[in-house]
Structures are given as structure tokens and as C-alpha cells.
Amino acid sequence: MRIVGTVAGQWRYPVKSMMAEALTQAFVGFAGVYGDRIYAFQRATGPKGFPFLTARQYPEMLRYGAGFLHRDPMALPPNLSEAEALPPGATPLYADPSATDVNVHAPAGHVWRVDDPALATHLADASGDGEVTLLRSDRAFTDCRPLSLISAQTVQQLGREVAADLDARRFRPNVYVDLAEGQGYDEDQWVGRRLRLGATAEVIVLARDPRCKMITLDPDTASAMPDLMRCVSENHAGSAGVYAAVITEGTIRNGDPVAYLD
């Protein structure tokens, strides 16, 4: 086992395409990070394969804060010891449904519960997208794969290429890795390999992460930087970071080692 970096940060997104929630520890299961993207809004006019309302259609959506009302029960599964038992652990359970309530804070200051019909109406009106409805699932509403990772070195390299100080949250990763050595885009070498994150969590890296308009949007202001997407497309085949699937569940903490298993 060879250490290739450390966990420098973690994020989850209680509501798809809304503001990130920074974590110091996270349980990663087969469905992804516990509590990640368990809510999403569906567009009546959205394509069948991807019906979600996101910042692609409504950039201001990035500025809506979304946080669990009950942070303690939504920090880790209630059956954590059983879920982390080897081999293999029990399926992680979600807390009581009442513990998954989320408050959504609009940029203008209004606060709704995520399941308040008035929020769906507001998003429909603000986005000009007609009818919008709330979806809820214990399996994350991710775009492609359960877990996304990117290195600090890749974010820094792209910053140099576009002459800007880039916030890692633009890339909406779950796990932010500081490489032990090497340079930007070195995580591409992880594709097809198994990694251990922390003491027990193991993942297999499946593919490079193809990027879209989302990375051009500032996570705090939603202002656009088209040059970033142009740079990623022209210099890096449209990708930044990697996608992974979890093969052994476990808890990851900031500062934990990231290591090759093969």
C-alpha cells in the first residue's frame, strides 16, 4: 500500500445543485456520501434521462444554502459500527425521516423547508422553467457515479492556466485530495485502480470526470468564467478530477491518508 495523498477537504450537497456543506468527516457507502444529494428538483420540461433543475438552467441556484436541521443524526449512519464491520458490513441505515429535514436559504434571505410547495413554486418562477417538483431518495442524485474526487494540484494548475484563483467548490467534489507528490491531473493515473481513503473505506476509480458549464460558475456569486470551460475543453479533453465507486464502506476524516491498494 502506497500513500499518494491526504484528504484535504470534503463536501456534500443536501440538495442537488445548491450550496455545498463542508464536512470534517463523512461516511461513504455504496450509494455515495451519507446525506449527499438526497433531494433534487425535477423540471417538467427536463429530458427523460436528466430531468433535474440545476445551475445549468438557473445559475443562482448555487447560492441557495441547504443544510440539515438535525446535523448530529445526519452526520453518520445510526448503525455505523455494523456498517463498518468487515467482512462485509451491514447496509447503512438513514436516520428517522424527520431527521432528514433541510432548510433552504435563498440569496435574498427567505428560508423555506425543502418540502414546502412554496419553494418549488419559487424555483419554477425564478428559473422560468414552468412546473418544478421535489424528489427525495436515500441514493444520491449524482450525475454519473457515487463519488467525485479532485486534487488540490489540479485546481491550482487550472488556476494558473486561466490566471485566476479558483475555489475548489467550483468542481463540486466530495473528496478534495492534496497529493503527496506530483502535479495537476495526476489523479488521472488512478483510473482503474483501487484506493483506500482513511482506515477502511475503499474505492475503485472508474473514469475521468467530464465537465460542463457548472465549473464556470463562482460558488458564491454564480458569476460565469467561460474561459475555464474553454481551457478544460481545449487542454484537458473536457475533464477534471475523477469518479469512483465505493467497494468497502467506511468513514473518511480530513487529514486521512489516500493510498493505492494495488
Backbone as JSON, one array per atom type, in Angstrom:
{
  "sequence": "MRIVGTVAGQWRYPVKSMMAEALTQAFVGFAGVYGDRIYAFQRATGPKGFPFLTARQYPEMLRYGAGFLHRDPMALPPNLSEAEALPPGATPLYADPSATDVNVHAPAGHVWRVDDPALATHLADASGDGEVTLLRSDRAFTDCRPLSLISAQTVQQLGREVAADLDARRFRPNVYVDLAEGQGYDEDQWVGRRLRLGATAEVIVLARDPRCKMITLDPDTASAMPDLMRCVSENHAGSAGVYAAVITEGTIRNGDPVAYLD",
  "N": [[0.86, -1.19, 0.0], [0.67, 2.14, -0.96], [0.99, 5.47, -0.02], [-0.59, 8.16, -1.56], [-1.55, 10.65, -1.15], [-3.37, 13.03, 0.92], [-6.53, 13.5, 2.57], [-7.86, 16.53, 2.04], [-10.15, 17.99, 2.24], [-13.76, 17.84, 2.42], [-16.99, 17.57, 0.99], [-20.57, 17.69, 0.94], [-23.82, 17.75, -0.62], [-26.76, 18.61, 0.29], [-29.05, 19.29, -1.2], [-29.42, 18.83, -4.57], [-27.41, 20.71, -6.72], [-27.48, 22.95, -5.14], [-25.92, 24.94, -2.52], [-22.73, 23.86, -1.2], [-22.06, 21.73, 1.62], [-19.66, 21.85, 3.98], [-17.61, 19.3, 5.36], [-16.03, 17.63, 8.11], [-15.76, 14.99, 8.53], [-16.96, 12.06, 6.88], [-19.27, 9.5, 6.09], [-18.83, 7.09, 3.69], [-20.69, 5.23, 1.51], [-22.03, 2.56, -0.56], [-23.87, 3.94, -2.05], [-22.83, 6.44, -2.11], [-21.77, 9.52, -0.48], [-22.96, 9.8, 2.8], [-26.01, 11.35, 3.15], [-25.67, 12.95, 0.93], [-26.9, 14.83, -1.74], [-29.6, 14.02, -1.45], [-31.94, 15.21, -1.95], [-33.59, 16.62, -4.78], [-34.64, 18.81, -7.42], [-37.09, 18.46, -9.87], [-37.54, 19.15, -13.28], [-40.36, 19.92, -15.2], [-40.08, 20.19, -17.89], [-37.72, 18.95, -18.39], [-35.25, 16.72, -19.9], [-35.84, 13.18, -20.31], [-33.77, 11.48, -19.4], [-32.28, 13.1, -17.74], [-33.73, 14.87, -15.69], [-33.45, 17.0, -13.93], [-33.59, 20.18, -12.24], [-30.99, 22.4, -12.36], [-28.0, 24.37, -11.74], [-27.18, 24.74, -14.29], [-29.36, 25.53, -15.77], [-30.37, 27.49, -14.09], [-28.37, 29.54, -12.79], [-28.22, 30.96, -10.32], [-29.04, 29.17, -8.46], [-26.92, 27.94, -7.2], [-26.35, 29.59, -5.1], [-28.14, 29.17, -3.14], [-28.44, 28.3, 0.12], [-28.29, 25.13, 1.74], [-29.07, 23.11, 4.34], [-28.99, 20.49, 6.77], [-31.44, 20.25, 9.29], [-31.06, 18.79, 11.56], [-28.15, 18.14, 12.5], [-26.53, 16.29, 13.89], [-27.76, 13.57, 13.81], [-27.59, 13.3, 11.08], [-24.97, 13.17, 10.52], [-23.56, 10.73, 10.57], [-24.34, 7.27, 9.79], [-26.95, 5.7, 11.76], [-26.44, 3.05, 12.41], [-23.64, 2.77, 12.49], [-21.4, 1.22, 13.49], [-22.09, -1.39, 12.74], [-22.27, -1.04, 9.99], [-19.64, -0.51, 9.31], [-18.42, -2.86, 9.89], [-16.37, -5.68, 9.09], [-15.91, -8.78, 7.33], [-18.81, -8.66, 5.1], [-19.87, -5.28, 5.76], [-23.0, -4.23, 7.3], [-25.8, -2.86, 5.48], [-25.79, 0.63, 5.42], [-27.99, 2.52, 7.44], [-30.47, 5.08, 7.14], [-31.16, 7.91, 9.23], [-34.13, 8.51, 11.19], [-36.87, 9.57, 9.14], [-37.71, 12.18, 9.81], [-35.4, 13.37, 10.62], [-34.07, 14.05, 8.37], [-34.81, 16.46, 7.43], [-34.44, 19.53, 5.69], [-33.39, 22.9, 5.62], [-33.73, 25.55, 3.35], [-32.04, 28.34, 2.25], [-32.62, 31.22, 0.61], [-30.8, 33.46, -1.6], [-31.73, 36.07, -1.21], [-32.59, 36.03, 1.35], [-34.9, 34.74, 2.29], [-36.3, 31.87, 3.93], [-37.06, 28.5, 3.49], [-38.56, 25.3, 4.27], [-37.34, 22.38, 2.72], [-39.33, 20.79, 1.61], [-41.47, 22.45, 1.33], [-44.14, 23.49, -0.61], [-44.11, 26.08, -1.57], [-41.45, 26.68, -2.04], [-40.79, 25.13, -4.29], [-42.49, 26.36, -6.11], [-41.39, 28.93, -6.11], [-38.8, 28.37, -7.2], [-39.52, 27.47, -9.72], [-40.67, 29.79, -10.8], [-38.49, 31.58, -10.62], [-36.57, 30.39, -12.22], [-37.85, 30.26, -14.6], [-38.9, 27.96, -15.61], [-41.32, 26.66, -15.73], [-43.3, 24.07, -14.31], [-42.01, 22.71, -11.28], [-40.9, 20.05, -9.29], [-40.31, 18.39, -6.12], [-37.92, 15.85, -5.46], [-36.99, 12.93, -3.59], [-34.56, 10.79, -2.2], [-32.74, 8.06, -0.75], [-30.53, 7.28, -2.08], [-27.98, 8.95, -3.65], [-28.65, 11.72, -5.82], [-26.68, 11.9, -7.98], [-24.78, 13.0, -10.88], [-23.41, 11.06, -12.42], [-21.65, 9.01, -11.11], [-21.16, 7.56, -7.79], [-19.2, 8.93, -6.21], [-17.07, 11.73, -6.23], [-13.81, 12.95, -6.9], [-11.11, 15.26, -6.62], [-7.9, 16.7, -7.11], [-5.96, 19.03, -5.15], [-3.85, 19.99, -6.57], [-4.65, 19.84, -9.24], [-6.71, 21.74, -9.31], [-5.19, 24.01, -8.7], [-3.44, 24.06, -10.9], [-5.22, 24.53, -13.05], [-6.05, 27.03, -12.27], [-3.73, 28.5, -12.68], [-3.6, 28.29, -15.45], [-5.77, 29.75, -16.34], [-5.28, 32.12, -15.2], [-6.34, 32.84, -12.63], [-7.55, 32.75, -9.25], [-8.78, 29.87, -8.21], [-11.62, 28.5, -6.64], [-12.02, 25.44, -5.05], [-14.59, 24.49, -4.74], [-15.95, 25.06, -7.05], [-15.82, 22.81, -8.61], [-17.35, 20.96, -7.4], [-16.69, 18.64, -5.78], [-16.74, 15.56, -3.84], [-14.6, 14.63, -2.34], [-11.56, 16.14, -1.62], [-8.29, 16.1, -2.51], [-4.98, 16.35, -1.39], [-2.13, 15.92, -3.07], [0.64, 13.77, -2.42], [2.94, 13.94, -3.84], [3.9, 15.09, -7.12], [1.83, 16.5, -9.74], [-0.73, 18.67, -11.17], [-3.6, 16.98, -12.43], [-2.61, 14.47, -11.99], [-4.21, 12.65, -10.71], [-5.58, 11.4, -12.71], [-4.19, 9.11, -13.26], [-5.17, 7.31, -11.49], [-7.35, 6.02, -12.5], [-9.04, 3.01, -12.93], [-7.79, 1.83, -10.81], [-7.61, 0.72, -7.35], [-8.27, 2.48, -4.37], [-7.55, 3.3, -0.96], [-9.26, 5.18, 1.37], [-8.66, 6.78, 4.22], [-9.1, 4.75, 7.17], [-10.64, 2.45, 6.52], [-12.37, 2.72, 4.28], [-12.77, 1.88, 0.89], [-12.28, 2.43, -2.57], [-12.95, 2.14, -6.1], [-11.54, 3.66, -8.83], [-13.2, 4.93, -11.52], [-13.41, 6.54, -13.87], [-12.33, 9.48, -15.69], [-13.56, 12.74, -14.87], [-15.98, 14.17, -16.7], [-16.57, 17.5, -17.71], [-18.81, 20.39, -17.4], [-20.82, 23.32, -17.93], [-21.15, 24.0, -15.23], [-18.69, 24.29, -13.8], [-17.82, 26.76, -14.54], [-19.11, 28.59, -13.01], [-19.02, 30.78, -10.31], [-18.95, 29.7, -6.96], [-19.94, 31.31, -4.91], [-20.97, 33.7, -5.98], [-22.15, 33.07, -8.39], [-21.35, 34.13, -10.76], [-20.11, 33.98, -14.13], [-17.34, 32.27, -15.66], [-16.34, 31.8, -18.54], [-13.9, 31.19, -19.78], [-12.72, 29.2, -18.28], [-14.06, 26.77, -18.8], [-13.47, 26.61, -21.47], [-10.7, 26.32, -21.37], [-10.46, 23.82, -20.01], [-11.71, 22.18, -21.87], [-10.13, 22.5, -24.2], [-7.5, 21.96, -23.38], [-7.54, 19.73, -21.74], [-9.14, 17.65, -22.58], [-11.75, 18.05, -21.82], [-12.13, 17.25, -19.18], [-11.81, 17.05, -15.55], [-10.58, 15.98, -12.54], [-11.84, 12.92, -10.99], [-14.13, 10.11, -11.13], [-15.49, 7.78, -8.79], [-16.37, 4.52, -7.46], [-17.67, 3.07, -4.51], [-16.29, 0.35, -2.84], [-15.74, -0.8, -0.41], [-17.27, 0.15, 2.47], [-17.01, 3.0, 4.69], [-15.75, 5.41, 7.13], [-14.47, 8.6, 6.39], [-12.02, 10.95, 7.25], [-10.93, 14.34, 7.48], [-7.55, 14.9, 6.71], [-6.9, 12.25, 6.65], [-5.04, 9.5, 5.19], [-4.65, 8.86, 1.67], [-4.4, 6.09, -0.31], [-2.82, 3.79, -2.59], [-4.14, 0.56, -3.31], [-3.39, -1.41, -4.98]],
  "CA": [[0.0, 0.0, 0.0], [1.49, 3.34, -1.09], [0.23, 6.7, 0.18], [-0.46, 9.09, -2.68], [-2.03, 11.96, -0.77], [-4.2, 13.11, 2.11], [-7.84, 14.14, 2.4], [-7.72, 17.93, 2.42], [-11.47, 18.59, 2.42], [-14.88, 17.03, 1.99], [-18.26, 18.28, 0.85], [-21.77, 17.04, 0.44], [-24.76, 18.7, -1.16], [-28.07, 18.07, 0.68], [-29.97, 19.48, -2.32], [-28.65, 18.85, -5.81], [-27.11, 21.98, -7.36], [-27.42, 24.05, -4.19], [-24.64, 25.2, -1.88], [-22.03, 22.75, -0.56], [-21.92, 21.68, 3.07], [-18.32, 21.37, 4.3], [-17.59, 18.26, 6.37], [-14.73, 17.2, 8.62], [-15.77, 13.55, 8.38], [-18.11, 11.62, 6.1], [-19.4, 8.08, 5.83], [-19.05, 6.81, 2.27], [-21.27, 3.93, 1.26], [-22.15, 2.21, -1.97], [-24.69, 4.96, -2.71], [-22.13, 7.72, -2.05], [-21.6, 10.13, 0.83], [-24.19, 9.82, 3.6], [-26.68, 12.65, 3.12], [-25.33, 13.71, -0.27], [-27.86, 14.97, -2.84], [-30.79, 13.19, -1.25], [-33.05, 15.96, -2.53], [-33.36, 17.27, -6.07], [-35.86, 19.34, -8.02], [-37.3, 17.95, -11.23], [-38.16, 20.07, -14.24], [-41.39, 19.32, -16.04], [-39.6, 20.24, -19.28], [-36.39, 18.34, -18.47], [-35.16, 15.47, -20.66], [-36.15, 11.98, -19.53], [-32.58, 10.91, -18.79], [-31.7, 14.04, -16.77], [-34.85, 15.8, -15.54], [-33.24, 17.86, -12.77], [-33.3, 21.6, -12.31], [-29.66, 22.63, -11.82], [-27.43, 25.68, -12.05], [-27.02, 24.86, -15.74], [-30.51, 26.32, -16.23], [-30.62, 28.59, -13.16], [-27.1, 29.67, -12.07], [-28.39, 31.45, -8.95], [-29.33, 28.04, -7.57], [-25.71, 27.67, -6.43], [-26.28, 30.5, -3.96], [-29.14, 28.78, -2.15], [-27.89, 27.45, 1.16], [-29.1, 23.96, 2.08], [-28.46, 22.45, 5.48], [-29.85, 19.63, 7.58], [-31.85, 20.85, 10.55], [-30.57, 17.94, 12.64], [-26.83, 17.78, 11.98], [-25.94, 15.11, 14.54], [-28.19, 12.3, 13.22], [-27.24, 13.22, 9.66], [-23.51, 13.15, 10.38], [-23.13, 9.36, 10.31], [-25.47, 6.35, 9.9], [-27.21, 5.27, 13.14], [-25.84, 1.73, 12.62], [-22.28, 2.93, 11.97], [-20.5, 0.11, 13.83], [-22.45, -2.54, 11.92], [-21.98, -0.72, 8.6], [-18.2, -0.55, 9.1], [-17.9, -4.18, 10.22], [-15.81, -6.42, 7.96], [-16.5, -8.52, 6.0], [-18.96, -7.26, 4.73], [-20.69, -4.55, 6.71], [-24.43, -4.1, 7.03], [-26.19, -1.69, 4.72], [-26.0, 1.77, 6.31], [-29.37, 2.99, 7.54], [-30.67, 6.51, 7.34], [-31.86, 8.3, 10.44], [-35.57, 8.67, 11.04], [-37.15, 10.57, 8.09], [-37.82, 13.54, 10.34], [-34.05, 13.92, 10.8], [-33.5, 14.43, 7.08], [-35.36, 17.76, 7.04], [-33.45, 20.51, 5.23], [-33.78, 24.29, 5.39], [-33.14, 26.19, 2.17], [-31.91, 29.79, 2.43], [-32.46, 31.93, -0.66], [-29.85, 34.58, -1.52], [-32.39, 37.29, -0.74], [-32.82, 35.91, 2.78], [-36.06, 33.94, 2.67], [-35.99, 30.5, 4.32], [-38.12, 27.51, 3.35], [-38.25, 23.89, 4.37], [-37.15, 21.89, 1.36], [-40.56, 20.2, 1.09], [-42.52, 23.46, 1.26], [-44.51, 23.72, -2.01], [-43.78, 27.45, -1.97], [-40.08, 26.69, -2.57], [-40.86, 24.62, -5.67], [-43.1, 27.42, -6.91], [-40.38, 29.99, -6.24], [-37.76, 27.95, -8.14], [-40.12, 27.45, -11.06], [-40.81, 31.17, -11.27], [-37.17, 32.22, -10.76], [-35.83, 29.78, -13.33], [-38.65, 30.34, -15.82], [-38.92, 26.59, -16.14], [-42.62, 26.01, -15.59], [-43.53, 23.29, -13.09], [-40.86, 22.09, -10.63], [-41.34, 19.21, -8.18], [-39.25, 17.87, -5.27], [-37.64, 14.43, -5.41], [-36.27, 12.52, -2.38], [-34.04, 9.43, -2.31], [-31.56, 7.77, 0.07], [-29.44, 7.14, -3.02], [-27.68, 10.31, -4.11], [-28.98, 12.13, -7.18], [-25.47, 12.37, -8.64], [-24.88, 12.99, -12.33], [-22.88, 9.85, -13.05], [-21.14, 7.98, -10.22], [-21.44, 7.93, -6.4], [-18.19, 9.7, -5.5], [-16.18, 12.51, -7.09], [-12.57, 13.37, -6.25], [-10.22, 16.1, -7.4], [-6.73, 17.08, -6.31], [-5.63, 20.44, -5.0], [-2.89, 20.33, -7.62], [-5.39, 20.07, -10.48], [-7.38, 23.04, -9.18], [-4.16, 25.04, -8.79], [-2.95, 24.13, -12.28], [-6.22, 25.21, -13.86], [-5.99, 28.44, -11.89], [-2.61, 29.12, -13.4], [-3.88, 28.32, -16.89], [-6.74, 30.81, -16.65], [-4.83, 33.31, -14.47], [-7.34, 33.18, -11.61], [-7.51, 31.95, -8.03], [-10.0, 29.08, -8.31], [-12.17, 27.84, -5.46], [-12.26, 24.03, -5.36], [-16.02, 24.2, -4.75], [-16.46, 25.14, -8.42], [-15.82, 21.48, -9.21], [-18.35, 20.22, -6.64], [-16.23, 17.3, -5.43], [-16.98, 15.05, -2.5], [-13.32, 14.49, -1.64], [-10.5, 17.01, -2.14], [-7.06, 15.39, -2.13], [-3.68, 17.01, -1.55], [-1.21, 14.86, -3.49], [1.91, 13.7, -1.7], [3.93, 14.42, -4.81], [3.32, 15.15, -8.45], [1.29, 17.76, -10.24], [-2.12, 18.65, -11.58], [-4.11, 15.91, -13.28], [-2.01, 13.17, -11.68], [-5.24, 11.7, -10.31], [-6.0, 10.61, -13.88], [-3.5, 7.82, -13.19], [-5.91, 6.42, -10.58], [-8.44, 5.34, -13.2], [-8.85, 1.56, -12.99], [-7.09, 1.35, -9.62], [-8.3, 0.78, -6.06], [-7.69, 3.37, -3.37], [-8.11, 3.32, 0.38], [-9.43, 6.52, 1.93], [-8.77, 6.59, 5.65], [-8.77, 3.45, 7.75], [-11.35, 1.28, 5.97], [-13.1, 2.94, 3.03], [-12.04, 1.55, -0.34], [-13.0, 2.8, -3.79], [-12.3, 1.9, -7.38], [-11.67, 4.86, -9.66], [-13.83, 4.43, -12.74], [-13.26, 7.35, -15.08], [-12.13, 10.91, -15.53], [-14.83, 13.44, -14.65], [-16.26, 15.12, -17.78], [-17.06, 18.75, -17.13], [-19.82, 21.16, -18.11], [-20.95, 24.74, -17.57], [-21.15, 24.21, -13.78], [-17.4, 24.72, -13.27], [-17.59, 28.17, -14.89], [-19.89, 29.44, -12.11], [-18.45, 31.02, -8.99], [-19.87, 29.11, -5.98], [-20.51, 32.32, -4.02], [-21.66, 34.77, -6.7], [-22.74, 32.49, -9.6], [-20.85, 34.79, -11.96], [-19.56, 33.0, -15.05], [-15.99, 32.38, -16.18], [-16.33, 30.89, -19.69], [-12.54, 30.79, -20.12], [-12.34, 27.98, -17.58], [-14.57, 25.63, -19.56], [-12.7, 26.58, -22.72], [-9.39, 25.76, -21.02], [-10.61, 22.39, -19.72], [-12.05, 21.5, -23.12], [-9.04, 22.54, -25.18], [-6.22, 21.47, -22.85], [-7.65, 18.54, -20.9], [-10.17, 16.76, -23.13], [-13.03, 18.31, -21.19], [-12.25, 16.58, -17.88], [-11.02, 17.5, -14.39], [-10.95, 15.12, -11.44], [-12.21, 11.54, -11.33], [-15.28, 9.49, -10.49], [-15.18, 6.49, -8.16], [-17.43, 3.75, -6.81], [-17.24, 2.55, -3.21], [-16.33, -1.11, -2.77], [-15.79, -1.1, 1.02], [-17.78, 1.36, 3.11], [-16.27, 3.44, 5.87], [-15.74, 6.84, 7.45], [-13.29, 9.35, 5.97], [-11.82, 12.17, 8.03], [-9.92, 15.25, 6.93], [-6.21, 14.53, 7.15], [-6.66, 10.82, 6.43], [-4.24, 9.16, 4.02], [-5.21, 8.25, 0.47], [-3.34, 5.16, -0.67], [-3.06, 2.72, -3.57], [-4.26, -0.78, -2.79], [-2.84, -2.35, -5.97]],
  "C": [[0.89, 1.24, 0.0], [0.63, 4.58, -0.94], [0.5, 7.66, -0.97], [-0.96, 10.49, -2.33], [-2.79, 11.91, 0.55], [-5.52, 13.79, 1.77], [-7.74, 15.57, 2.94], [-9.05, 18.62, 2.65], [-12.53, 17.65, 1.91], [-16.14, 17.89, 1.93], [-19.37, 17.32, 0.5], [-22.77, 18.12, 0.1], [-26.17, 18.19, -0.84], [-29.12, 18.18, -0.43], [-29.13, 19.63, -3.59], [-28.61, 20.26, -6.39], [-27.19, 23.18, -6.43], [-26.08, 24.05, -3.47], [-24.07, 23.96, -1.19], [-22.07, 22.88, 0.96], [-20.55, 21.08, 3.38], [-18.39, 20.38, 5.46], [-16.16, 18.04, 6.86], [-14.62, 15.68, 8.59], [-17.03, 13.17, 7.6], [-18.09, 10.1, 6.0], [-19.66, 7.9, 4.34], [-19.53, 5.38, 2.13], [-21.42, 3.68, -0.22], [-22.96, 3.24, -2.75], [-24.03, 6.33, -2.71], [-22.0, 8.23, -0.63], [-22.96, 10.18, 1.54], [-24.77, 11.22, 3.62], [-26.45, 13.46, 1.88], [-26.45, 13.66, -1.3], [-29.08, 14.06, -2.67], [-32.06, 13.91, -1.69], [-32.62, 16.53, -3.88], [-34.7, 17.82, -6.55], [-35.92, 18.92, -9.48], [-38.04, 18.97, -12.07], [-39.22, 19.32, -15.06], [-40.93, 19.24, -17.49], [-38.25, 19.56, -19.47], [-36.39, 17.07, -19.29], [-35.34, 14.27, -19.75], [-34.93, 11.47, -18.78], [-31.94, 11.81, -17.74], [-32.72, 15.15, -16.53], [-34.65, 16.9, -14.52], [-33.1, 19.34, -13.13], [-31.95, 21.81, -11.64], [-29.21, 24.04, -12.18], [-27.11, 25.81, -13.54], [-28.15, 25.73, -16.3], [-30.69, 27.59, -15.39], [-29.37, 28.79, -12.3], [-27.24, 30.12, -10.62], [-28.66, 30.33, -7.96], [-28.13, 27.68, -6.71], [-25.65, 28.48, -5.15], [-27.35, 30.21, -2.91], [-28.48, 27.86, -1.14], [-28.84, 26.3, 1.48], [-28.41, 23.22, 3.22], [-29.46, 21.62, 6.26], [-30.18, 20.32, 8.9], [-31.25, 20.09, 11.72], [-29.21, 17.38, 12.22], [-26.28, 16.51, 12.61], [-26.44, 13.8, 13.93], [-27.86, 12.17, 11.74], [-25.73, 13.28, 9.43], [-23.02, 11.78, 9.94], [-24.34, 8.44, 10.43], [-25.69, 5.91, 11.35], [-26.65, 3.88, 13.44], [-24.39, 1.71, 12.14], [-21.4, 1.72, 12.26], [-20.81, -1.12, 12.99], [-22.09, -2.29, 10.44], [-20.49, -0.8, 8.3], [-17.59, -1.92, 9.41], [-17.42, -4.9, 8.96], [-15.76, -7.89, 8.33], [-17.9, -9.09, 5.94], [-19.86, -6.58, 5.72], [-22.16, -4.55, 6.32], [-24.69, -2.86, 6.19], [-26.41, -0.52, 5.67], [-27.46, 2.23, 6.28], [-29.4, 4.5, 7.65], [-31.37, 6.74, 8.67], [-33.36, 8.36, 10.15], [-35.85, 9.76, 10.0], [-37.25, 12.0, 8.59], [-36.46, 14.2, 10.52], [-33.42, 14.37, 9.49], [-34.06, 15.76, 6.57], [-34.22, 18.74, 6.71], [-34.1, 21.89, 5.16], [-33.03, 24.83, 4.19], [-33.2, 27.7, 2.36], [-31.68, 30.44, 1.07], [-31.46, 33.07, -0.51], [-30.45, 35.86, -0.96], [-32.77, 37.21, 0.73], [-34.0, 35.05, 3.19], [-35.63, 32.51, 2.96], [-37.23, 29.64, 4.16], [-37.64, 26.16, 3.86], [-38.21, 23.34, 2.95], [-38.43, 21.32, 0.76], [-41.74, 21.18, 1.07], [-42.88, 23.7, -0.2], [-44.17, 25.13, -2.49], [-42.36, 27.55, -2.51], [-40.07, 26.2, -4.01], [-41.46, 25.68, -6.59], [-42.12, 28.56, -7.16], [-39.32, 29.6, -7.28], [-38.29, 27.9, -9.57], [-40.22, 28.85, -11.64], [-39.45, 31.8, -11.54], [-36.41, 31.67, -11.95], [-36.56, 29.91, -14.65], [-38.87, 28.99, -16.45], [-40.27, 25.91, -16.01], [-42.72, 25.25, -14.29], [-42.24, 22.64, -12.6], [-41.37, 21.29, -9.44], [-40.13, 18.65, -7.43], [-39.16, 16.36, -5.38], [-36.83, 14.13, -4.15], [-35.82, 11.07, -2.52], [-32.87, 9.26, -1.36], [-30.34, 7.53, -0.81], [-29.2, 8.49, -3.69], [-28.08, 10.54, -5.56], [-27.73, 12.72, -7.84], [-25.64, 12.28, -10.15], [-24.49, 11.65, -12.93], [-22.54, 8.75, -12.06], [-21.25, 8.47, -8.77], [-20.47, 8.92, -5.77], [-17.32, 10.45, -6.5], [-14.99, 13.01, -6.28], [-11.81, 14.29, -7.2], [-9.06, 16.5, -6.5], [-6.57, 18.59, -6.24], [-4.72, 20.89, -6.12], [-3.58, 20.58, -8.96], [-6.09, 21.42, -10.44], [-6.36, 24.17, -9.32], [-3.63, 25.18, -10.22], [-3.94, 24.85, -13.18], [-6.26, 26.69, -13.53], [-4.87, 29.17, -12.6], [-2.93, 29.27, -14.88], [-4.87, 29.41, -17.27], [-6.43, 32.1, -15.89], [-5.88, 33.79, -13.46], [-7.14, 32.26, -10.41], [-8.82, 31.17, -7.95], [-10.36, 28.44, -6.97], [-12.49, 26.39, -5.84], [-13.75, 23.7, -5.42], [-16.64, 24.35, -6.13], [-16.68, 23.74, -9.01], [-16.72, 20.51, -8.47], [-17.92, 18.79, -6.32], [-16.81, 16.86, -4.09], [-15.69, 15.03, -1.69], [-12.26, 15.3, -2.38], [-9.19, 16.46, -1.61], [-5.84, 16.27, -2.38], [-2.66, 15.91, -1.87], [0.11, 14.93, -2.72], [3.06, 14.19, -2.56], [3.26, 14.45, -6.17], [2.71, 16.5, -8.75], [-0.16, 17.59, -10.64], [-2.41, 17.53, -12.56], [-3.43, 14.56, -13.03], [-3.05, 12.16, -11.19], [-5.82, 10.93, -11.49], [-5.36, 9.22, -13.87], [-4.21, 6.83, -12.26], [-6.98, 5.61, -11.3], [-8.1, 3.85, -13.37], [-8.19, 0.98, -11.76], [-7.98, 1.49, -8.37], [-7.53, 1.68, -5.11], [-8.32, 3.11, -2.02], [-8.12, 4.77, 0.85], [-9.64, 6.36, 3.43], [-8.48, 5.17, 6.05], [-9.41, 2.27, 7.03], [-12.0, 1.5, 4.61], [-12.22, 2.64, 1.82], [-12.92, 1.88, -1.54], [-12.23, 2.28, -5.0], [-12.58, 3.11, -8.26], [-12.08, 4.41, -11.06], [-13.49, 5.22, -13.99], [-12.87, 8.76, -14.71], [-13.51, 11.58, -15.49], [-15.05, 14.45, -15.78], [-16.98, 16.35, -17.24], [-18.04, 19.48, -18.03], [-19.81, 22.6, -17.58], [-20.8, 24.99, -16.07], [-19.82, 24.76, -13.26], [-17.11, 26.19, -13.58], [-18.25, 29.11, -13.89], [-19.23, 29.56, -10.75], [-19.42, 30.5, -7.93], [-20.51, 30.11, -5.03], [-21.36, 33.35, -4.75], [-22.44, 34.29, -7.92], [-22.31, 33.22, -10.87], [-20.06, 33.79, -12.81], [-18.13, 33.33, -15.46], [-15.87, 31.41, -17.36], [-14.94, 30.39, -20.06], [-12.14, 29.48, -19.44], [-12.83, 26.75, -18.34], [-13.81, 25.48, -20.87], [-11.33, 25.94, -22.48], [-9.48, 24.25, -20.79], [-10.9, 21.61, -21.0], [-10.85, 21.4, -24.06], [-7.76, 21.87, -24.69], [-6.32, 20.12, -22.15], [-8.8, 17.63, -21.3], [-11.49, 16.87, -22.38], [-13.2, 17.74, -19.8], [-11.4, 17.25, -16.81], [-11.5, 16.7, -13.19], [-11.4, 13.76, -11.93], [-13.47, 11.13, -10.57], [-14.87, 8.14, -9.92], [-16.46, 5.84, -7.64], [-16.87, 3.15, -5.54], [-17.37, 1.03, -3.21], [-16.25, -1.61, -1.33], [-16.17, 0.19, 1.73], [-16.97, 1.73, 4.34], [-16.33, 4.94, 6.04], [-14.4, 7.45, 7.05], [-13.22, 10.63, 6.8], [-10.77, 13.04, 7.36], [-8.57, 14.94, 7.55], [-5.89, 13.06, 6.97], [-5.8, 10.58, 5.2], [-5.1, 8.61, 2.89], [-4.11, 7.38, -0.11], [-3.78, 4.2, -1.75], [-3.21, 1.4, -2.83], [-3.73, -1.83, -3.76], [-1.77, -1.67, -6.79]]
}
